[in-house]
Amino acid sequence: MITNIPTPKEFEDISKQCLTQALNLLFKVYEDIYEVKEYVDKDEIWSHNAGTIRTSLILLHQGIETIMKGTICKTSPFLLLEKNRADWPTLPSKSDKEFGDLFTISGEALLTTYCAVENKITIDNDLIAFIEDVRKKRNNAIHGISEIKTTAEELFENILKAFTFFFGKDSWFVFAREYNLVDPIFGFSGDGLEEFKIHTLLDVALDIIGRKRLNNYISLNIQGRGYYCPSCKREMEEIDYHESKWAFLKPNKPESEKLQCVVCSSEFIVKREDCNDPDCKGNVIHDYGDEPTCLTCFQEQS
């Protein structure tokens, strides 16, 4: 018989790990570039880190294939086996084999099978073209000796696309936060480290692909002006001073009195009053306890 048959959740967890690590690899380099971009040519940095791009691309492809296998597994894990049924170790006369020791489908066979089973997401030409494009670039990266046929910027956005296609908007930074929370060394630098890391990830993503494109991968509309999140701001300043603004009016209208943070999802009631600092043009005030604070400059309104 076939033993240790995988579950859809096991495939899903591995896919999340692959995509998160693909993102983290690029983020670590981009984080350094973000700090020194005025002094060092970023193309030279990426040329030095060509191996990072290659590894991230391979992980992206692996993450996509694995979540496809997880979806197929919901119908039947046996659809993933490449062996002819006559060769399956299921008859009493044959020795048991673990599922992981058997050859499984990949490439075009995997994609065709994925499109044949019940799926919660919409499979359209855009998704198929995206999967095929990643597969071809991965094949070139792992088998070819020429330059990698993708840039760090394109790869970064493709990772966000994969997260969004298969797990929904926001999933790319939500999974990154979950990964940080289970890190054994998490918390040693202070209670605000989680927010600090995710805010920095969002800052870097904004710097790489711009607000309009980034808006495609975030459920909250970020096209308007950003404001300090009262909760995240105070926690992050236990770590370091941070200028990151990821709270937005909901809806983005002049009379709106509700603010929501992309990072922590918290909602706040605000007052639309001019800041008392003559150098600040803000008019979004939050009563944080007994300290009304302008969320544009974060100055107390005393």
Secondary structure, DSSP 4 states (H G I P E B T S, - for coil): -EES---HHHHHHHHHHHHHHHHHHHHHHHHHHHHHTTTS-HHHHHHHTHHHHHHHHHHHHHHHHHHHHHHHHHH-GGGGB-S-GGGSTTSTTS--EEGGGS-B--HHHHHHHHHHS--SS---HHHHHHHHHHHHHHHHHHH--S--SS-HHHHHHHHHHHHHHHH-TTHHHHHHHHHHHT-TTTTTT-TTHHHHHHHHHHHHHHHHHHHHHHGGG-SS--SS--B--HHHHHHHTTT-------EEESS-STT--EEEETTT--EEE-B----S-TT-----EEEETTEEEETTT--B--
